[in-house]
Amino acid sequence: MALVIILIRAGLDLDPSALRRLKWPVLKIGLGPWFVEATVVMVMAYFLLNIPWNYGFALGSATAAVSPAVTVPCLLR
């Protein structure tokens, strides 16, 4: 759902050849913030909520996957 919101708000005018040509920068921009946010949530869930590491990682992954759907429309406004 987050990807649908982002693509609708940002537009479907993606150039596949440019994405193939710039695949490493796109992966770094896409996965870097997700990994940092998922890791922070995982560590905080472990130490603050006493949740096991694997459940904390699942919580961090779900939180990090949804956050672009919240921030992109706010940035476009």
NUTOR-448527 format. One line per 5 residues: number of its first residue (from 1); their letters; for each residue y, x, z of C-alpha. Coordinates in nm, 4 decimals. Example, Ala and Ser with C-alpha at 12.3 -4.5 7.8 and 13.67 -1.06 7.14 Angstrom:
2
1	AS	-0.4500:1.2300:0.7800 | -0.1060:1.3670:0.7140
This chain:
77
1	MALVI	0.0000:0.0000:0.0000 | 0.2365:0.2873:0.0773 | 0.1898:0.4305:-0.2723 | 0.2608:0.0902:-0.4284 | 0.5878:0.0581:-0.2372
6	ILIRA	0.6930:0.4107:-0.3283 | 0.6113:0.3692:-0.6979 | 0.7888:0.0353:-0.7196 | 1.0997:0.1644:-0.5420 | 1.1110:0.5035:-0.7129
11	GLDLD	1.0050:0.3745:-1.0534 | 0.6948:0.4142:-1.2625 | 0.8634:0.6643:-1.4913 | 0.6394:0.9588:-1.4069 | 0.5733:1.2164:-1.6760
16	PSALR	0.2015:1.3098:-1.6680 | 0.2539:1.6345:-1.8570 | 0.5225:1.7471:-1.6112 | 0.2951:1.6598:-1.3185 | 0.0129:1.8655:-1.4704
21	RLKWP	0.2470:2.1563:-1.5343 | 0.3868:2.1472:-1.1787 | 0.0654:2.0596:-0.9964 | 0.0946:2.3236:-0.7200 | 0.4533:2.2397:-0.6164
26	VLKIG	0.3665:1.8683:-0.6249 | 0.0624:1.9275:-0.4027 | 0.2668:2.1380:-0.1595 | 0.5416:1.8766:-0.1384 | 0.2915:1.5945:-0.1002
31	LGPWF	0.0347:1.7443:0.1359 | 0.2548:1.9744:0.3426 | 0.4495:1.7065:0.5326 | 0.1371:1.4914:0.5655 | -0.0587:1.7760:0.7238
36	VEATV	0.2211:1.8654:0.9674 | 0.2741:1.5041:1.0745 | -0.0989:1.4340:1.1112 | -0.1417:1.7509:1.3182 | 0.1506:1.6686:1.5485
41	VMVMA	0.0228:1.3157:1.6090 | -0.3303:1.4491:1.6687 | -0.2121:1.7017:1.9284 | 0.0136:1.4495:2.1020 | -0.2637:1.1896:2.1113
46	YFLLN	-0.5010:1.4429:2.2643 | -0.2668:1.5653:2.5357 | -0.0670:1.2501:2.6127 | -0.3245:0.9760:2.5598 | -0.6465:1.1705:2.6310
51	IPWNY	-0.7910:1.0657:2.2950 | -1.0663:1.2884:2.1463 | -0.9638:1.5261:1.8667 | -1.1419:1.3374:1.5875 | -0.9863:1.0024:1.6865
56	GFALG	-0.6501:1.1723:1.7154 | -0.6912:1.3090:1.3648 | -0.7754:0.9606:1.2370 | -0.4661:0.8226:1.4107 | -0.2510:1.1029:1.2693
61	SATAA	-0.3877:1.0510:0.9187 | -0.3137:0.6790:0.9280 | 0.0353:0.7376:1.0647 | 0.1166:1.0106:0.8139 | -0.0095:0.8029:0.5208
66	VSPAV	0.2195:0.5102:0.6055 | 0.5373:0.7021:0.6876 | 0.6477:0.7639:0.3236 | 0.6500:0.3869:0.2677 | 0.9033:0.3629:0.5475
71	TVPCL	1.1208:0.6636:0.4714 | 1.1485:0.6468:0.0901 | 1.3108:0.2998:0.0745 | 1.5505:0.4052:0.3529 | 1.6468:0.7173:0.1576
76	LR	1.7007:0.5189:-0.1615 | 1.9440:0.2852:0.0151
